[in-house]
Amino acid sequence: MIATAQNELETDVQVSPDGCARVTLRGRLDAHTAVTCWNVLERKLGTAKIKTLEVDAGGLRFCDGAGLALLRYLNMGEMTPGAAVSVLGLEPDLENLFLGLTSEDYEAFRSAARVRKHSLPEEIGESVSHAAADLRAQVAFLGELVAKLPPTLVDRKRMRWAEVRRVFESAGANAVPIISLISVLVGLIIAFESVQPMAQFGAQIYVANMIGLVMVRELGPLLAAILLAGRSGSAFAAEIGTMKVNEELAALTTMGLDPIRFLALQRVTAGMILTPLLTVYTMLVGVLGGVLVTFNLGFPLALIFHQLVSSVHLRDVVLGTAKGVVFGVIVSAVGCLRGLQTQQGPSAVGVSTTRAVVTSILLIVIADAIFSVIFFILTK
């Protein structure tokens, strides 16, 4: 038996000839005592062939983050490769914190000097592998949504319309102020930036035409979708991700409820309904911002209205609205998917939220490019 005591921590290490080891900790396991304890355990356990290791932490009066990191390090078998390790005796509060720490957290926050550096081909291969796996997950999730949405919409008992109304209000109605401000400012900026170049050719009146086409075809749907991705898509990922970390999704599954049908379909349905409406509203407010600039240049409202009507057609409005439907599905579906993919650990929800916003914006731009190509081919 080896016993060491320093700063009110006692560490007892017992190693039997048959490969069974027992570590008993008593006192305070904090940032100061964990260093000495770590070195002692690494020296005594690293030189022996350990088959089973039992860590008795019932005698700890205090344990901070450093102490929990040490216990997690032992539990992962880093000091005793191949051994079955168990940590016993932790108080309930410490047990919850201990279970919240994962190997991913340890790898993320360990010293950079101890992390093996990958070569460029390895990093490229891992990135391609992760991208392919993520694409498969997105396609599978989209397939589940497509398969489950129609029967859920038909059956009033399955679709929780109260939840749809709540999401519609929080993600749609509450987003109107910020969308109004940004849309009118974007319309003003585009109009101001285009006035001088147009003046060189004596064509300032065509600022109204340009604002109408740009806001209706492109910027209106894009602004609404990107704002929803940052405001509502991230909220979807955070809500569902928090439920995943707190094991509420596991409880739903235990009760026989499908998390996709119970949580995701309501948000996707709300996104499909509210995004086209916000898109049309964004178009109108953006055009209004450009009209204000054109009106201040001295052009009458009747002439500005005539220029808008002559340049913006019904097919442009339909195209922008169709984009809103697709962008709404993308934002809501990606937010729900990232929430369902949330891992364990203190940084998991933040990671899922970031991934939801980045993925949504990327897919929105890709979808907009596809729309542009298709519209060009159909109208040439």
Buried (B, 14 or more C-beta within 10 A) or exposed (E): EEEBEBBBBBBBBEBEEEBBBBBBBBBBBBEBBBBBBBEBBEEBBEEBEBBBBBBBBEBBEEBBEBBBBBBBBBBBBBBBEEBEBEBEBBBEEBBEBBEBBBBBBBEEEEEEEEEEEEEEEEEEEEEEEEEEEBEEEBEEBBEBBEEBBEEBEEEEEBBBEEBBEEBBEBBBEEBBEEBBEBBBEBBBEBBEEBBEEBEEEEEBBBBBBBBBBBBBBBBBBBBBBBBBBBBBBBBBBBBBBBBBBEEBBEEBEEEEEBBBBBBBBBBBBBBBBBBBBBBBBBBBBBBBBBBBBBBEBEBEEEEBEEBBEEBBEEEBBEBBBBBBBBBBBBBBBBBBBBBBBBBBBEEBBBBBBBBBBEBBBEBBEEBBEEBBEEBEEEEE
